[in-house]
Amino acid sequence: MKYSKMLNTLLRKFKKATKHMLGYPISLKFNYSDCSPFLNCHLNNLGDPFGDIWHYQLNTLKIEKMVIDHVAKLFHAPKDDYWGYVTGGGTEGNLYGLYLARELHPNGIVYYSDQTHYSVPKNLRLLQMKQVKLPSLNQGEIDYDALRQELAHRKEVPIIFANIGTTMKGAVDSIPRINQILTDLNIRDFYIHCDAAFFGMILPFLPQKPSQAFDFQEGIDSIVISGHKMIGSPVPCGVMVTKKSHVKAIGQHIEYVGTKDNTITGSRSGLSPLFLWQALKSEKKLNFRLLVSESIEKADYAIKQFTRYGIKSWRNDNSIIVVFPKPSMKLVKKWQLAVQKEIAHIIPLPHVTKKAIDAFIQDVRAEMGLK
Ligand SMILES: Cc1ncc(COP(=O)(O)O)c(C=O)c1O
């Protein structure tokens, strides 16, 4: 098959699949055509975006730094003590947070809930870190009593891996409650990493201030958001922000590129900072307040429709993830649903229309024989 024909076939397939993408936290509504000339450039953000001498010039490191400045401000990172970089996604940002925690606390123990993203236990194995997996509450938050009990009888520095929006149920581990436990147990030395892959770009844009405070003002040490989730991007990417003083422990100057090697990978995408900058800060920036309120409205609409037909569904406070009983594999495939044991979810992101929600619920009703 000719290459142009192959591309056209692929494009048609993607357009069709987009209409049926209900289950994954990936916003598909974006237009980055202004960046298209850069598809014919090699852009490689090798090195430290906070450096100032780069032998290698084919990069967008300055724009990457501007993206980090913006995200650091959003999460109230200390003005004179932050650092970060644009990662290949949430997974790499979480790996970085854990790596940093291990370098700072080599004998630390990582505590995380059983609702944590599947990549985290793998990363802990890679890093060979000691770990305690804790149960979760019904709605998906970490079991705070279990955390308290575990922390009470261990001497090692705790490294808390907190979920700011779990993958399946959209639950937020409460940083204030975790801090209270650390204070009660008189634990002064600790590290908190927040996995805000999806909800990091939702919670700050709610109409009312959420009760789930989770940023640097709450004493966290590092945080990651995904660029291709709530923001939307043609390629996977993420943003990791931590404290500059933490990173000092790990960077090494590399003479041959004239920069510090303090990122996980060497060569990194120079294209993704352009997408992030457009979406976050340019005159074409997205209106996240509007996108978030529309998504919540559509999530409530879906719940109302499910309820109308006697199908149980729910969402956590401030979450746009609607959880309901797992349907047949035929529907899971058709609507690209994420499933776990007996539950499934849909996520009405900006590209998901009410018409698509109606069509999906109609399919579920037909399958269940509901009128
Ligand atoms: C809570 C959470 N953390 C981390 C990840 C992994 O992020 P990425 O796919 O950007 O690597 C996901 C992906 O869905 C997620 O939901």
The ligand as an SDF file (V2000), in Angstrom:
LIG
                    3D

 16 16  0  0  0  0  0  0  0  0999 V2000
   -3.2670    8.6030   38.1770 C   0  0  0  0  0  0  0  0  0  0  0  0
   -2.3400    8.3020   37.0460 C   0  0  0  0  0  0  0  0  0  0  0  0
   -1.0300    8.3860   37.2460 N   0  0  0  0  0  0  0  0  0  0  0  0
   -0.1450    8.1280   36.2730 C   0  0  0  0  0  0  0  0  0  0  0  0
   -0.5790    7.7630   35.0210 C   0  0  0  0  0  0  0  0  0  0  0  0
    0.4170    7.4810   33.9590 C   0  0  0  0  0  0  0  0  0  0  0  0
    0.5280    8.6170   33.1670 O   0  0  0  0  0  0  0  0  0  0  0  0
    1.1060    8.5880   31.6810 P   0  0  0  0  0  0  0  0  0  0  0  0
    0.1900    7.7350   30.8690 O   0  0  0  0  0  0  0  0  0  0  0  0
    1.0810   10.0330   31.3160 O   0  0  0  0  0  0  0  0  0  0  0  0
    2.4870    8.0460   31.7340 O   0  0  0  0  0  0  0  0  0  0  0  0
   -1.9440    7.6680   34.7560 C   0  0  0  0  0  0  0  0  0  0  0  0
   -2.4320    7.2840   33.4240 C   0  0  0  0  0  0  0  0  0  0  0  0
   -3.5920    7.1160   33.1720 O   0  0  0  0  0  0  0  0  0  0  0  0
   -2.8570    7.9410   35.8020 C   0  0  0  0  0  0  0  0  0  0  0  0
   -4.1790    7.8520   35.6240 O   0  0  0  0  0  0  0  0  0  0  0  0
  1  2  1  0
  2  3  1  0
  2 15  2  0
  3  4  2  0
  4  5  1  0
  5  6  1  0
  5 12  2  0
  6  7  1  0
  7  8  1  0
  8  9  2  0
  8 10  1  0
  8 11  1  0
 12 13  1  0
 12 15  1  0
 13 14  2  0
 15 16  1  0
M  END
$$$$
